Amino acid sequence: FVVISHNHYDHLDSRTVDMFGDSVTWLVPLGLKAWFLERGIATEKVIELDWWEPHQFSKKGSLTVKITFTPSVHWSKRTPWDTNKSLWGSWAVQIGNFKSWFAGDTAYDEKLFKEIGDKLGPFQLAMIPIGAYGPRYFMLNQHLDPAQAVLVHQEIRSQKSIPIHWGTFQLTHEPFLEPPELLADAMKKTGLPDDEFRA
């Protein structure tokens, strides 16, 4: 299976979708299934979920996989005419007793991440964005900065986190290698072991 956080071009690549096609099951935010069907993906291969909605895969003799679409603080838009016509979000994935969380794109919210941690955590592993945050006045309501990413790591109660959304595309104004440096500084200030969340 493949989870899609939202429809922005850096998170949903049409060539990649075409390449995998019907060979995988796509889990997508509410409102995005039609985009996949227009590309020729079979309807039974696209599972569309609302915030907090779970989906479960289980085969006899295999571990059960439970995937829950969780909210994030972001937005969706692929064309000038479809702003927020589909949802955006994060994904909690439980395979047997192992729990992980993929943040997608998100800004910070004082209540949301505690709620995710309380409802679905604690997590053994999380993937949390640390880049594309500058200038702050413009990106504050769209993307976490590294210090906020550390707060999210704590609030969802993740044992280990992997920083994502940095070092691949130059999307914003911060220096290319600044995010992991600021992440290390933020971890030091919290007193958490640096190997819990580092690049």
N, C-alpha and C positions, 0 to 999 in steps of 0.2 A: 504494500500500500504506500501511497504518497500523500502527505498532508500539504495543503496550500493555505497560507495564512491570509492572503488577500491578493487583489488583482493588479497591483503595481508591477511595472515591467521588470523590476529587479527581483521580484518574488514569483512571477508567473511568466515563464518564457515559452512562447508558442512553439518554437523549434524543439524544445525539450519535451513538451506535451506530445507533439507529433511523433517524436522518436519512440517514446514509450507506449503511446496509444492505448490499446486495450490490454496490454500485457500486465498492467497493474490496476489496482482499484484506487481511484482518486477520492480523497475526502476533502470537501470544499466548503467554504462559507455559504450560508443561505444567500440565494440570488445569483450564484456563480455557475450553477450546473448548466444553464443554457449555453454559456460560452463554450463549454466542453462538448456539448451535443452538436453545436454548430461546426466544430472541428472534426466531427465524425466519430467521436468517442461513444461507445454503446451506453445507453442509459443505465444499464445494470452495473456499469463500471464506474459510475459517479455517484457518490453519496454526499448529499447536501445537508448540512447541519446548522441549527440555530445555536446561539450562545447557551452554554450549559447543557447542551444535548449530547448524550453519549451514543456510541455505536459499538457493538461487540462482535468480534469474530471468534468463532470457536469451532474446532474440528475435533472429532473423537480421537483421543490419544494425544492431543496437542495442548499446549498452554492456551488459555483464553487471553485474547487481546481486547482491552477496553480502551476506546479512544473517546475523549470528551473535548468538544470545541469550547474553549473558554474565551472570555472577552479580552480585549486589549484596548489601549487608548490610541487610536489611529484613525484611518479613513480609507475609503476606496475610490479609485478613479482610473479608468483605462482610456477613456475618450472624453472629449468635452461635454458629452451628453449623459454620462452615467455616474456622476459623482454620488457616492454613497448609496448606489442602487443595489450593491451587494455588501454583505458584512465583511469584517476584518476580525482577526483574532489570533489566539494562541491555542496550543494543543497539549492536553495532558494524555499521556500514553502509559497504560499499565499492561505489562506482559507478565503474567503470573503475579509474583510479589514485587517485581521491579517496576518502579514508577519514575517516569521522566516527564519533562515539560519543555516545550519549544515555544518561545515568546513571540516569534514573528517580529513585526515592527510594533513598537509601543512607546508611548510617553509614560511618565510616572503618574500614579494615582495613590493617594494615601490609604484608601480602603481596599481597592481591587485585589492587589496581590496578596494581602493578608487573607482575603476571602478565598482566593484560589488555594492558598496553602492550607487553610482550615478545612475546606470542602474536599480537596483531592490529594493534599500532601500528607506527610512530608515526601519529598522527592529525593531519590538517590542521585539523579543527574538532571541538570537544566541547561538549556542553551539560551543565553541571554545576550541581546545586542548591546554593544558598547560604542559604536561609531555613528557617524553621520549626524552629529549634534551641533555643529557650528555653522553660522552664528547662533548663539543660544536664544536671542530674542525671537528668532524666526523658527527654530527647530524645537523649542521647549515643549510645545503641545503635540509633537509628532514622534520624537525619538528620545530615548534615555541618553544621559551622559554617563560616563563610567561610575561616578559616585552614586548616581541613582540606580545603576545596574546592581551595585553592591547591596543597596537597600532591598531591591527586588529579590536578590539571592537569599537574603535573610528572611524576608517576609513570606516567601513561598516555602521556606524551610528546606532548602536544597543542601544536600551534603557536599556535592561537587557541582561546579558550573563551568561551562565552556563559553568563552566570549565569542560572539558571532557578529556579523554585520559591520566588519571593519577590514581594511587591508586588501579588498578585492577591487572595488570601484571607488574612484574619487568622487563621491556624491556631494560633499559639502566642503566647508572652508577649513576645518581643522587640519593640521599637518598629518600626513599619512600614517605615521607611526606613533602619534600622540595617544590614541585611545588605550593601548596596553600600559603605557607609562602612567597615565592617570588612574587606570584600574589598580595598578600596584600601589600607588599612593593612597587610594581610597581604602584598599584592604588593610594597609598598614595602620591607617587612622582608626579603623574599627577594632583592631586588635585580633582579627580573625587570622588563622593560619593562611599564608599566601597560597598554599597549594590547593585550597578550597575553590579558588576562582582566579585563574591566571591564564594569560595568553601563552 
